[in-house]
Amino acid sequence: MRNVRFLILVLSLVVCASVAVAQKGSFGELKQLQSPQDPAIGFIIQGGTLAGAKGSLTPEKEKEYRAKLQEVVLAGYKALKDGKSSIDAVELAIRMMEDSPLFDPGSKNERDASVMDGKTLNAGAVASVHRVKNPITLARRVMEKSDNGMLTGDGAAKFAREQKIDVIDEAAKDEKGNDEKAKGEKGKLIIETAVSSTSVRKGGVGAVALDRNGNIAAGSSSGGVTNGKPGRVGEAAIIGAGTFANNNTCGVSGTGSGEFFIRLGIARDISALMEYQAQPIQAAADRVIKQKLQKLGGNGGIIAIDKFGNMAISFNTAGMFRAYINADGKPVVEIY
């Protein structure tokens, strides 16, 4: 009987130790496990990779980026605190970055976006669109209001009009001959000049959220590649490459060499390592980005959140624009 009691005590200590390890966050904070009584929420965003070495940003431009990233991450986190869903928070944050000249290329590039619901594994995507002001909103409508998983080109633009989503007037030019983009009431062609800032950053934008109900969502949006081949589709439109979410594992948004992200199924691969090999989220992310992607010759990075609220950031470039809310509810903004 004593031996049985001793064995039970030992097993209890082992279980407690395992839980303590599982609660350790990827940024060093001690995370509480998800529970209906005390649900965790988490929010993280990315704004593409740094196109150049550290120091390539002027102090003034770096200050602008940091201010916008903080504004966006606080807005998304507030939405979660107010009881909004993870999908709502992701769409809100990405729309804010799509609307910002700092993150939107502001050209006639063909644009891609996707969003995924980790609860249902439902997803929506748009590709090769250049008449839609907020591709992430259109991707969400594809997910929720259609029987399709992806719409492209003119078909996506037609669906946007049906859904009364703002579209771009391709024929509009400013006095200098630059392309302009629509901004205003739903479905109307109200014109505003867009400004490009692609000289200091590459890639698209993205967000990942964990809401109070334990639901994970992820989304990505890209302004396309300047001077790229017509019809080219990047990772932001491909579920499993640039975007993935599963309540049982994690949510991921990636940015970088789209062709490599697609070939490796970057976002889904991180989730698979967690699901099939029980790897912690940061270890899984680093294995995919700093080993697999780099070995193949690709570059880029990801942000991710697991079902317990632990976050991961991994990139193999000089920097990546990102921001998250830490365990104290405070915004953390990082570039390098």
C-alpha positions as CSV (number, residue, x, y, z in Angstrom):
1,M,0.0,0.0,0.0
2,R,2.9,2.4,0.8
3,N,4.5,1.6,-2.5
4,V,1.2,2.4,-4.3
5,R,0.8,5.7,-2.5
6,F,4.5,6.6,-3.2
7,L,3.9,5.8,-6.9
8,I,0.8,8.0,-7.0
9,L,2.7,10.9,-5.4
10,V,5.6,10.6,-7.9
11,L,3.2,10.6,-10.9
12,S,1.4,13.6,-9.5
13,L,4.7,15.6,-9.3
14,V,5.6,14.6,-12.8
15,V,2.3,15.8,-14.2
16,C,2.6,19.1,-12.3
17,A,6.1,19.6,-13.7
18,S,4.9,18.9,-17.2
19,V,2.1,21.5,-16.9
20,A,4.5,24.1,-15.7
21,V,6.8,23.5,-18.7
22,A,3.8,23.7,-21.0
23,Q,2.8,27.0,-19.5
24,K,6.1,28.6,-20.2
25,G,5.6,31.1,-23.0
26,S,7.9,31.5,-26.0
27,F,8.9,35.0,-24.8
28,G,9.7,33.8,-21.2
29,E,6.4,34.7,-19.6
30,L,4.5,32.1,-17.5
31,K,1.3,31.5,-19.4
32,Q,-2.0,30.3,-17.9
33,L,-3.6,27.3,-19.7
34,Q,-6.8,28.0,-21.6
35,S,-9.9,27.4,-19.5
36,P,-13.5,28.5,-19.7
37,Q,-13.2,30.1,-16.3
38,D,-10.2,32.2,-17.1
39,P,-9.7,32.4,-20.9
40,A,-6.5,33.7,-22.4
41,I,-6.5,36.1,-25.3
42,G,-3.6,36.9,-27.5
43,F,-2.8,39.2,-30.4
44,I,0.2,39.6,-32.7
45,I,0.7,41.3,-36.1
46,Q,3.4,41.5,-38.8
47,G,4.1,44.1,-41.4
48,G,6.6,42.4,-43.7
49,T,10.3,42.0,-43.6
50,L,13.0,44.7,-43.6
51,A,14.4,45.3,-47.1
52,G,18.0,46.0,-46.2
53,A,20.4,45.8,-43.3
54,K,19.8,47.2,-39.8
55,G,20.1,50.9,-40.0
56,S,18.6,51.2,-43.5
57,L,15.6,53.0,-41.9
58,T,16.0,56.6,-41.0
59,P,15.1,57.5,-37.4
60,E,12.1,59.4,-38.6
61,K,10.8,56.5,-40.8
62,E,11.4,54.0,-38.0
63,K,9.4,56.1,-35.6
64,E,6.5,56.2,-38.1
65,Y,6.5,52.4,-38.5
66,R,6.7,51.8,-34.7
67,A,3.8,54.2,-34.1
68,K,1.6,52.6,-36.7
69,L,2.4,49.1,-35.5
70,Q,1.5,50.1,-32.0
71,E,-1.7,51.7,-33.1
72,V,-2.7,48.6,-35.0
73,V,-1.8,46.0,-32.3
74,L,-3.7,48.0,-29.6
75,A,-6.8,48.3,-31.8
76,G,-6.9,44.5,-32.4
77,Y,-6.3,43.7,-28.8
78,K,-9.0,46.1,-27.7
79,A,-11.4,44.4,-30.0
80,L,-10.6,41.1,-28.3
81,K,-11.0,42.6,-24.8
82,D,-14.3,44.0,-25.9
83,G,-15.5,40.5,-26.7
84,K,-15.0,40.6,-30.5
85,S,-14.1,37.3,-32.2
86,S,-10.6,36.4,-33.3
87,I,-11.7,36.8,-37.0
88,D,-13.0,40.4,-36.2
89,A,-9.7,41.4,-34.6
90,V,-7.6,39.9,-37.5
91,E,-9.7,41.7,-40.1
92,L,-9.6,45.0,-38.2
93,A,-5.8,45.0,-37.9
94,I,-5.1,44.0,-41.4
95,R,-7.5,46.6,-42.8
96,M,-5.7,49.2,-40.9
97,M,-2.4,48.2,-42.4
98,E,-3.9,47.9,-45.9
99,D,-5.1,51.5,-45.5
100,S,-1.7,52.8,-44.4
101,P,0.7,54.2,-47.0
102,L,3.5,52.6,-44.8
103,F,2.3,49.1,-45.5
104,D,0.2,49.3,-48.7
105,P,2.3,49.5,-51.9
106,G,-0.3,51.7,-53.4
107,S,0.1,50.6,-57.0
108,K,-1.7,48.5,-59.6
109,N,-0.1,45.4,-58.2
110,E,-2.3,42.3,-58.2
111,R,-3.1,41.8,-54.6
112,D,-3.7,38.6,-52.5
113,A,-5.2,37.9,-49.2
114,S,-6.6,35.0,-47.1
115,V,-8.2,34.4,-43.7
116,M,-8.8,31.2,-41.8
117,D,-11.0,30.3,-38.8
118,G,-9.3,27.8,-36.5
119,K,-12.6,26.6,-35.0
120,T,-14.2,25.4,-38.2
121,L,-11.1,25.2,-40.4
122,N,-13.1,27.3,-42.9
123,A,-11.1,29.7,-45.0
124,G,-11.4,32.3,-47.7
125,A,-8.9,33.8,-50.1
126,V,-8.6,36.1,-53.1
127,A,-5.8,36.3,-55.6
128,S,-4.7,38.6,-58.4
129,V,-7.1,41.3,-57.5
130,H,-6.3,45.0,-58.2
131,R,-9.7,46.6,-57.9
132,V,-10.3,45.9,-54.2
133,K,-9.4,48.4,-51.5
134,N,-9.3,45.9,-48.6
135,P,-8.6,42.4,-49.9
136,I,-8.7,40.9,-46.4
137,T,-12.4,41.9,-46.1
138,L,-13.1,40.3,-49.5
139,A,-11.3,37.1,-48.4
140,R,-13.5,37.0,-45.3
141,R,-16.7,37.5,-47.4
142,V,-15.5,34.6,-49.6
143,M,-15.2,32.5,-46.5
144,E,-18.6,33.4,-45.0
145,K,-20.8,34.4,-48.0
146,S,-19.8,32.0,-50.8
147,D,-19.4,28.4,-51.5
148,N,-15.9,29.0,-52.8
149,G,-12.5,28.8,-51.1
150,M,-10.8,31.3,-53.4
151,L,-11.8,33.9,-56.0
152,T,-9.4,35.5,-58.4
153,G,-9.1,38.5,-60.8
154,D,-12.3,39.9,-62.4
155,G,-14.4,37.2,-60.6
156,A,-13.2,38.5,-57.2
157,A,-13.8,42.1,-58.3
158,K,-17.4,41.2,-59.4
159,F,-18.0,39.5,-56.0
160,A,-16.7,42.6,-54.2
161,R,-19.2,44.8,-56.0
162,E,-22.0,42.3,-55.1
163,Q,-20.9,42.5,-51.5
164,K,-20.7,46.3,-51.7
165,I,-17.0,46.3,-50.8
166,D,-14.9,49.4,-51.8
167,V,-13.2,48.9,-55.2
168,I,-10.4,50.8,-57.0
169,D,-11.0,52.9,-60.0
170,E,-8.1,51.8,-62.3
171,A,-8.7,54.6,-64.8
172,A,-8.2,57.3,-62.2
173,K,-4.9,59.2,-62.2
174,D,-3.6,62.1,-60.2
175,E,-2.1,65.2,-61.8
176,K,1.3,63.4,-61.9
177,G,0.0,60.3,-63.6
178,N,0.2,58.1,-60.5
179,D,-2.3,55.4,-59.8
180,E,-4.9,56.3,-57.2
181,K,-7.1,54.1,-55.0
182,A,-10.6,54.2,-53.8
183,K,-11.6,55.1,-50.3
184,G,-14.9,56.0,-48.9
185,E,-18.5,54.6,-48.5
186,K,-19.2,51.0,-49.3
187,G,-19.1,50.1,-52.9
188,K,-18.3,53.7,-54.1
189,L,-15.3,54.8,-56.3
190,I,-14.0,57.7,-54.1
191,I,-10.4,58.5,-55.1
192,E,-7.4,59.1,-52.9
193,T,-3.7,59.1,-54.0
194,A,-1.8,56.1,-52.5
195,V,1.9,56.5,-51.5
196,S,4.4,53.7,-51.9
197,S,7.0,52.8,-49.2
198,T,8.2,49.5,-50.6
199,S,11.9,50.7,-50.6
200,V,12.2,49.9,-46.9
201,R,10.1,46.8,-46.5
202,K,9.1,43.6,-48.4
203,G,6.2,41.3,-48.2
204,G,2.6,41.7,-47.0
205,V,1.0,42.1,-43.6
206,G,-0.8,39.7,-41.3
207,A,-2.3,39.1,-37.9
208,V,-3.1,36.2,-35.6
209,A,-5.6,36.3,-32.7
210,L,-6.8,34.1,-29.9
211,D,-10.1,35.2,-28.5
212,R,-11.8,34.7,-25.1
213,N,-13.6,31.6,-26.4
214,G,-10.4,29.9,-27.3
215,N,-10.8,30.4,-31.1
216,I,-7.8,31.1,-33.2
217,A,-7.8,33.1,-36.5
218,A,-5.1,34.1,-38.9
219,G,-5.0,36.3,-41.9
220,S,-2.5,37.7,-44.4
221,S,-2.6,40.3,-47.1
222,S,-0.1,41.3,-49.8
223,G,0.1,44.2,-52.2
224,G,1.8,41.9,-54.7
225,V,5.3,42.2,-56.3
226,T,6.2,45.3,-58.2
227,N,7.1,44.5,-61.9
228,G,6.1,40.9,-61.2
229,K,4.6,38.6,-63.9
230,P,0.8,39.2,-64.5
231,G,-1.2,36.6,-62.7
232,R,1.4,35.7,-60.1
233,V,0.0,34.5,-56.8
234,G,1.9,34.8,-53.6
235,E,1.8,33.1,-50.2
236,A,-0.7,35.5,-48.8
237,A,-3.5,33.9,-50.8
238,I,-2.6,30.3,-50.2
239,I,-4.0,28.6,-47.1
240,G,-1.3,26.5,-45.6
241,A,1.5,28.6,-47.1
242,G,1.1,32.1,-45.8
243,T,-2.0,31.6,-43.5
244,F,-3.2,28.7,-41.3
245,A,-5.3,28.4,-38.2
246,N,-6.4,25.4,-36.1
247,N,-7.8,25.6,-32.6
248,N,-6.0,22.3,-31.7
249,T,-2.5,23.8,-32.6
250,C,-1.9,27.4,-33.6
251,G,-2.5,30.2,-36.0
252,V,0.2,31.4,-38.4
253,S,0.7,34.4,-40.7
254,G,3.8,34.5,-42.9
255,T,5.6,36.9,-45.2
256,G,8.5,36.4,-47.5
257,S,9.5,34.5,-50.7
258,G,6.1,33.5,-51.8
259,E,7.2,30.7,-54.1
260,F,9.2,29.1,-51.3
261,F,6.4,29.5,-48.8
262,I,4.1,27.7,-51.2
263,R,6.5,24.9,-52.0
264,L,7.1,24.2,-48.3
265,G,3.6,24.8,-47.0
266,I,5.2,26.9,-44.3
267,A,2.2,27.8,-42.2
268,R,0.7,24.3,-42.2
269,D,4.1,22.7,-41.6
270,I,4.5,24.6,-38.3
271,S,1.1,23.4,-37.2
272,A,1.9,19.8,-38.3
273,L,5.1,19.8,-36.2
274,M,3.1,20.7,-33.2
275,E,0.3,18.3,-33.9
276,Y,2.3,15.2,-34.9
277,Q,5.6,15.7,-32.9
278,A,4.3,17.8,-30.0
279,Q,6.9,20.5,-30.6
280,P,6.5,23.8,-28.8
281,I,5.4,26.6,-31.1
282,Q,8.7,28.5,-31.1
283,A,10.7,25.4,-31.8
284,A,8.4,24.4,-34.7
285,A,8.6,27.9,-36.1
286,D,12.4,28.1,-36.0
287,R,12.7,24.6,-37.5
288,V,10.6,25.6,-40.5
289,I,11.9,29.2,-41.0
290,K,15.6,29.0,-40.0
291,Q,16.2,25.5,-41.3
292,K,13.8,24.3,-44.0
293,L,13.1,27.7,-45.6
294,Q,16.7,28.9,-45.4
295,K,18.1,25.6,-46.7
296,L,15.9,25.9,-49.8
297,G,17.2,29.4,-50.4
298,G,14.0,31.3,-49.3
299,N,13.7,34.2,-46.9
300,G,10.9,35.6,-44.8
301,G,9.3,35.2,-41.4
302,I,6.2,34.2,-39.5
303,I,4.1,35.2,-36.4
304,A,2.1,32.6,-34.6
305,I,-0.1,32.0,-31.5
306,D,-0.8,28.5,-30.0
307,K,-4.0,27.5,-28.2
308,F,-2.6,28.5,-24.8
309,G,-1.7,32.0,-25.9
310,N,2.0,31.3,-26.3
311,M,3.5,33.4,-29.2
312,A,6.2,32.7,-31.7
313,I,8.2,35.0,-34.0
314,S,10.8,33.6,-36.4
315,F,12.5,35.2,-39.4
316,N,15.7,34.7,-41.3
317,T,16.0,38.3,-42.7
318,A,17.6,41.4,-41.2
319,G,14.4,42.3,-39.6
320,M,10.6,41.9,-39.6
321,F,8.0,44.6,-38.7
322,R,5.9,43.1,-35.9
323,A,4.1,43.9,-32.7
324,Y,2.4,41.9,-30.0
325,I,0.7,42.3,-26.6
326,N,2.7,40.8,-23.8
327,A,1.6,39.0,-20.6
328,D,1.1,42.3,-18.8
329,G,-1.2,43.5,-21.6
330,K,1.3,46.0,-22.9
331,P,2.3,46.5,-26.6
332,V,5.7,45.4,-27.7
333,V,6.9,46.7,-31.1
334,E,10.0,45.3,-32.8
335,I,11.7,45.6,-36.2
336,Y,15.1,44.0,-35.9
